[in-house]
Amino acid sequence: KAKVPSPTETERCIESLIAVFQKYAGKDGYSYTLSKTEFLNFMNTELAAFTKNQKDPGVLDRMMKKLDLNSDGQLDFQEFLNLIGGMAVACHESFLKAAHPHKRM
């Protein structure tokens, strides 16, 4: 019997993102999307450092509106991935700035 190869780091990252999304989605109704309450719960728990650093209390509301491309008041998995992608890009840029402080990005 063929041995199933263990997942790669990238495959594990994808599985983790799906698991995190599913953990927060569906707590109050539809399990394929994040409601506003679920989104806020996700942000305050999983991205607490980012959330705490925001001076403007309305920033999460605006983020939700901006991410909610079809304006249905929910974030589906694709819209959620746009958030994760944006966060990843911001983190990557700050790593680059820290590594090369005099280089223009």
VEXDOTI-725107 format. One record per residue (C-alpha): x, y, z. Coordinates in steps of 0.5 Angstrom, whole numbers, padded with zeros to 4 digits, always signed. Each point is the difference from the previous one (the first is absolute). Example, Ala and Ser with C-alpha at 12.3 -4.5 7.8 and 13.67 -1.06 7.14 Angstrom:
2
+0025-0009+0016/+0002+0007-0002/
This chain:
105
+0000+0000+0000/+0003+0007-0002/+0002+0004+0006/-0004+0007-0001/+0005+0006+0001/+0000+0004+0005/-0003+0007-0001/+0005+0006-0002/+0001+0006+0004/-0005+0004-0006/-0005-0006+0001/+0000+0001+0007/-0001+0007+0000/-0006+0000-0005/-0003-0006+0005/+0001+0005+0006/-0003+0006-0004/-0006-0005-0001/-0001-0002+0007/+0001+0007+0003/-0006+0002-0005/-0004-0005+0002/+0001+0001+0007/-0003+0007+0000/-0005-0001-0006/-0007-0003+0002/+0000+0002+0007/-0006+0004-0001/-0003-0003-0006/+0003-0001-0007/+0006-0005+0001/+0003+0003-0007/+0001+0007+0002/+0002+0005+0006/-0005+0004+0002/+0002+0007+0003/+0000-0003+0007/+0004-0006-0002/+0005+0005-0004/+0001+0004+0006/+0001-0006+0005/+0005-0003-0005/+0004+0007-0001/+0000+0001+0008/+0002-0007+0001/+0005-0002-0006/+0002+0007-0002/+0000+0003+0007/+0007+0003+0000/-0003+0004-0007/-0006+0002+0003/+0003+0002+0007/+0004+0005-0004/-0005+0003-0004/-0002+0007+0003/-0006+0001-0004/-0006-0004+0003/-0004+0000-0007/+0006-0004-0004/-0003-0007+0001/-0007+0003-0003/+0004+0003-0006/+0004-0006-0001/-0006-0005+0000/-0004+0005-0005/+0006+0000-0004/+0001-0007+0000/-0007-0002-0001/+0001+0001-0008/-0008-0003-0001/-0002+0005+0005/-0004-0006+0004/+0002+0002+0007/+0004-0007+0000/+0007-0002-0002/+0000-0006-0004/+0007-0004+0000/+0003+0004-0006/-0002+0006+0003/+0004-0002+0006/+0006-0002-0004/+0000+0007-0002/+0001+0002+0007/+0005-0005+0001/+0004+0002-0006/+0000+0007+0002/+0002-0002+0007/+0006-0004-0003/+0002+0005-0005/+0000+0006+0005/+0005-0005+0005/+0004-0002-0006/+0001+0008-0001/+0002+0001+0007/+0005-0006+0000/+0003+0003-0006/+0001+0007+0003/+0003-0003+0006/+0005-0004-0004/+0001+0006-0005/-0001+0006+0004/+0003+0005-0005/-0003-0003-0007/-0006+0003-0003/-0006-0005-0001/
